[in-house]
């Protein structure tokens, strides 16, 4: 899955995760990890964070 695809999926699933019960959150998290390939802890950080912006954040410049 491309980086842009993962971002779009996060935008779609974030509101659903916020309103879900504890049991549903576990199922949503499992699905999110399976689809995106994210480690469970990384996925939790994204889903528990603020709602994703309309556009994917720009990548920082790398020098060297």
LONURO-733533 format. One record per atom (N, C-alpha, C, O): atom name; z, y, x. Coordinates in nm, 4 decimals. Atoms other than C-alpha are relative to their C-alpha. Last residue first. Example, Ala and Ser with C-alpha at 12.3 -4.5 7.8 and 13.67 -1.06 7.14 Angstrom:
% residues 2
   site          w          v          u
      N    -0.0060    -0.1190    -0.0820
     CA     0.7140    -0.1060     1.3670
      C     0.0730     0.1090    -0.0770
      O     0.0899     0.2198    -0.0261
      N     0.0000    -0.1190     0.0890
     CA     0.7800    -0.4500     1.2300
      C     0.0000     0.1200     0.0900
      O     0.0665     0.1181     0.1936
This chain:
% residues 64
   site          w          v          u
      N    -0.0316     0.0866    -0.1124
     CA     0.3646     1.4485     2.3471
      C    -0.0795    -0.1212     0.0125
      O    -0.0585    -0.1995     0.1052
      N     0.0543    -0.0442    -0.1277
     CA     0.3913     1.6566     2.0375
      C     0.0346    -0.1029     0.1058
      O     0.1419    -0.1632     0.1041
      N    -0.0537     0.0781    -0.1126
     CA     0.4380     1.5324     1.6879
      C    -0.0699     0.0444     0.1257
      O    -0.1927     0.0456     0.1334
      N     0.0904     0.0052    -0.1142
     CA     0.3960     1.7681     1.3962
      C     0.0659    -0.0759     0.1131
      O     0.1852    -0.0600     0.1391
      N    -0.0311    -0.0942    -0.1073
     CA     0.6087     1.6813     1.0965
      C    -0.0988    -0.0160     0.1146
      O    -0.1521    -0.1246     0.1374
      N    -0.0545     0.0694    -0.1155
     CA     0.4320     1.4995     0.8123
      C     0.0312     0.1023     0.1082
      O    -0.0473     0.1945     0.1300
      N     0.0873     0.0059    -0.1164
     CA     0.3857     1.7074     0.5025
      C     0.0700    -0.0711     0.1137
      O     0.1922    -0.0646     0.1274
      N    -0.0320    -0.0941    -0.1070
     CA     0.5922     1.6250     0.1985
      C    -0.0931    -0.0186     0.1187
      O    -0.1397    -0.1293     0.1458
      N    -0.0670     0.0693    -0.1096
     CA     0.4090     1.4360    -0.0784
      C     0.0309     0.1009     0.1101
      O    -0.0537     0.1846     0.1416
      N     0.0863     0.0471    -0.1068
     CA     0.3203     1.6653    -0.3640
      C     0.0840    -0.0685     0.1069
      O     0.2019    -0.0381     0.1249
      N     0.1314     0.0301     0.0574
     CA     0.4926     1.7150    -0.6976
      C    -0.0961    -0.0547     0.1042
      O    -0.1777    -0.1421     0.0749
      N     0.0806    -0.1194     0.0270
     CA     0.8310     1.6892    -0.5327
      C    -0.1351    -0.0407    -0.0574
      O    -0.1719    -0.1581    -0.0554
      N     0.1068    -0.0303    -0.0956
     CA     1.0351     1.3718    -0.5600
      C    -0.0794     0.1225    -0.0439
      O    -0.0993     0.1468    -0.1630
      N     0.1320     0.0408     0.0494
     CA     1.3494     1.3882    -0.7722
      C    -0.1087     0.0387     0.0993
      O    -0.1023     0.1458     0.1597
      N     0.0553    -0.0912     0.1014
     CA     1.6599     1.4333    -0.5580
      C    -0.1366    -0.0484    -0.0471
      O    -0.2030    -0.1249     0.0228
      N     0.0185    -0.1379    -0.0433
     CA     1.7979     1.1307    -0.3793
      C    -0.0517     0.0876    -0.1124
      O    -0.0630     0.0445    -0.2271
      N    -0.1229    -0.0740     0.0290
     CA     1.9330     0.8080    -0.5285
      C    -0.0118     0.1474     0.0366
      O     0.0754     0.2268     0.0011
      N    -0.0244     0.0016     0.1439
     CA     1.5861     0.6508    -0.5518
      C     0.1270     0.0760    -0.0386
      O     0.1367     0.1277    -0.1499
      N     0.1041    -0.0731     0.0724
     CA     1.4830     0.7481    -0.2002
      C     0.0331     0.0124    -0.1482
      O     0.0170     0.1193    -0.2070
      N    -0.0079    -0.1410    -0.0405
     CA     1.8090     0.6454    -0.0359
      C    -0.1032     0.0841    -0.0737
      O    -0.0749     0.1971    -0.1134
      N    -0.1152    -0.0616     0.0676
     CA     1.8135     0.3224    -0.2345
      C     0.0102     0.1480     0.0332
      O     0.0383     0.2299    -0.0543
      N     0.0404    -0.0231     0.1388
     CA     1.4623     0.2377    -0.1120
      C     0.1126     0.0657    -0.0781
      O     0.0877     0.1549    -0.1592
      N     0.0905    -0.1143    -0.0024
     CA     1.5723     0.2802     0.2489
      C    -0.0446     0.0358    -0.1418
      O    -0.0557     0.1534    -0.1766
      N    -0.0811    -0.1188    -0.0269
     CA     1.8684     0.0469     0.1900
      C    -0.0868     0.1266     0.0018
      O    -0.0439     0.2309    -0.0475
      N    -0.0820    -0.0350     0.1169
     CA     1.6487    -0.2180     0.0238
      C     0.0797     0.1289     0.0215
      O     0.0874     0.2121    -0.0688
      N    -0.1284     0.0692    -0.0076
     CA     1.3919    -0.2224     0.3064
      C     0.0863     0.0517    -0.1147
      O     0.0716     0.1667    -0.1560
      N    -0.1160    -0.0691    -0.0564
     CA     1.0607    -0.0796     0.1901
      C     0.1188    -0.0944     0.0080
      O     0.1340    -0.1840    -0.0751
      N    -0.0316     0.0558    -0.1304
     CA     0.7625    -0.3102     0.1355
      C     0.1160     0.0692     0.0679
      O     0.1463     0.0396     0.1835
      N     0.0228    -0.0948    -0.1086
     CA     0.6276    -0.0902    -0.1426
      C     0.0234    -0.0581     0.1384
      O    -0.0306    -0.0073     0.2367
      N     0.1300    -0.0674     0.0095
     CA     0.5794    -0.3471    -0.4202
      C    -0.0288     0.0852     0.1232
      O    -0.1397     0.0817     0.1764
      N     0.1075     0.0977    -0.0084
     CA     0.8634    -0.5846    -0.3307
      C    -0.1365     0.0689     0.0022
      O    -0.2247     0.0296     0.0786
      N     0.0048     0.0547    -0.1358
     CA     1.1115    -0.3082    -0.2565
      C    -0.1168    -0.0962     0.0177
      O    -0.1839    -0.0951     0.1209
      N     0.0435    -0.1082    -0.0893
     CA     1.0338    -0.1242    -0.5812
      C    -0.0142    -0.0504     0.1431
      O    -0.1116    -0.0181     0.2111
      N     0.1429    -0.0206     0.0224
     CA     1.0602    -0.4464    -0.7848
      C    -0.0555     0.1044     0.0970
      O    -0.1624     0.0852     0.1550
      N     0.0685     0.1192    -0.0518
     CA     1.4006    -0.5305    -0.6354
      C    -0.1515     0.0155    -0.0114
      O    -0.2250    -0.0152     0.0824
      N    -0.0072    -0.0070    -0.1453
     CA     1.5175    -0.1725    -0.6985
      C    -0.0701    -0.1191     0.0644
      O    -0.1435    -0.1023     0.1617
      N     0.0960    -0.1033    -0.0414
     CA     1.3978    -0.1839    -1.0593
      C    -0.0043     0.0094     0.1521
      O    -0.1118     0.0209     0.2110
      N     0.1346     0.0547     0.0189
     CA     1.5815    -0.5138    -1.1135
      C    -0.1071     0.0991     0.0445
      O    -0.2060     0.0603     0.1068
      N     0.0201     0.1076    -0.0965
     CA     1.9016    -0.3774    -0.9635
      C    -0.1385    -0.0600    -0.0097
      O    -0.2023    -0.0864     0.0922
      N     0.0232    -0.0629    -0.1302
     CA     1.8723    -0.0552    -1.1609
      C    -0.0238    -0.1052     0.1074
      O    -0.1079    -0.0865     0.1953
      N     0.1408    -0.0391    -0.0062
     CA     1.8346    -0.2587    -1.4810
      C    -0.0330     0.0637     0.1345
      O    -0.1422     0.0436     0.1876
      N     0.0792     0.1224    -0.0134
     CA     2.1722    -0.4252    -1.4206
      C    -0.1490     0.0319     0.0123
      O    -0.2193    -0.0295     0.0926
      N    -0.0226     0.0586    -0.1319
     CA     2.3430    -0.0905    -1.3576
      C    -0.0853    -0.1251     0.0225
      O    -0.1445    -0.1415     0.1291
      N    -0.1350     0.0544    -0.0147
     CA     2.1890     0.0728    -1.6631
      C     0.0119    -0.0640     0.1383
      O    -0.0870    -0.0757     0.2107
      N    -0.0220     0.1423     0.0217
     CA     1.8716     0.2766    -1.6271
      C     0.1478    -0.0373     0.0109
      O     0.2271     0.0334     0.0730
      N    -0.0514     0.0204     0.1352
     CA     1.8347     0.6532    -1.6726
      C     0.0354    -0.1457    -0.0284
      O     0.0817    -0.1771    -0.1381
      N    -0.1144    -0.0875     0.0276
     CA     1.7956     0.7411    -1.3034
      C     0.0647    -0.0291    -0.1352
      O     0.1863    -0.0161    -0.1485
      N    -0.1156     0.0510    -0.0734
     CA     1.5700     0.4417    -1.2341
      C     0.1251     0.0812    -0.0337
      O     0.2328     0.0245    -0.0521
      N    -0.0400     0.1242     0.0659
     CA     1.3224     0.5426    -1.5051
      C     0.1252    -0.0575     0.0661
      O     0.2142    -0.1080    -0.0024
      N    -0.0702    -0.0343     0.1248
     CA     1.3096     0.8974    -1.3683
      C     0.0502    -0.1240    -0.0750
      O     0.1576    -0.1216    -0.1351
      N    -0.1263    -0.0735    -0.0204
     CA     1.2348     0.7670    -1.0142
      C     0.0710     0.0359    -0.1310
      O     0.1902     0.0078    -0.1428
      N    -0.1146     0.0870     0.0267
     CA     0.9694     0.5065    -1.1097
      C     0.1340     0.0751     0.0062
      O     0.2322     0.0297    -0.0525
      N     0.0061     0.0632     0.1317
     CA     0.6625     0.7278    -1.1483
      C     0.1293    -0.0740    -0.0331
      O     0.1711    -0.0757    -0.1489
      N    -0.0028    -0.1036     0.1038
     CA     0.7338     0.9628    -0.8582
      C     0.0035    -0.0613    -0.1392
      O     0.0689    -0.0077    -0.2286
      N    -0.1353    -0.0560     0.0018
     CA     0.8182     0.6658    -0.6340
      C     0.0128     0.1060    -0.1086
      O     0.1122     0.1089    -0.1811
      N    -0.0835     0.1002     0.0649
     CA     0.4887     0.4984    -0.7280
      C     0.1439     0.0485    -0.0097
      O     0.2089     0.0289    -0.1124
      N     0.0314    -0.0040     0.1422
     CA     0.2952     0.8146    -0.6417
      C     0.0883    -0.0987    -0.0777
      O     0.1355    -0.0674    -0.1870
      N    -0.0545    -0.1258     0.0521
     CA     0.4685     0.8351    -0.3041
      C    -0.0229     0.0108    -0.1507
      O     0.0670     0.0509    -0.2247
      N    -0.1455     0.0160     0.0066
     CA     0.4003     0.4682    -0.2304
      C     0.0648     0.1242    -0.0603
      O     0.1585     0.1144    -0.1396
      N    -0.0286     0.0911     0.1105
     CA     0.0329     0.5197    -0.3154
      C     0.1494    -0.0217    -0.0191
      O     0.1982    -0.0259    -0.1320
      N     0.0182    -0.0778     0.1227
     CA     0.0125     0.8202    -0.0838
      C     0.0314    -0.0848    -0.1234
      O     0.0914    -0.0358    -0.2191
      N    -0.1117    -0.0932     0.0072
     CA     0.1581     0.6160     0.2021
      C    -0.0075     0.0832    -0.1281
      O     0.0941     0.1073    -0.1933
      N     0.0102    -0.1202    -0.0811
     CA    -0.0938     0.3403     0.1377
      C     0.1224     0.0889    -0.0188
      O     0.1986     0.0720    -0.1140
      N     0.0000    -0.1166     0.0855
     CA     0.0000     0.0000     0.0000
      C     0.0000     0.1228     0.0901
      O     0.0744     0.1290     0.1879
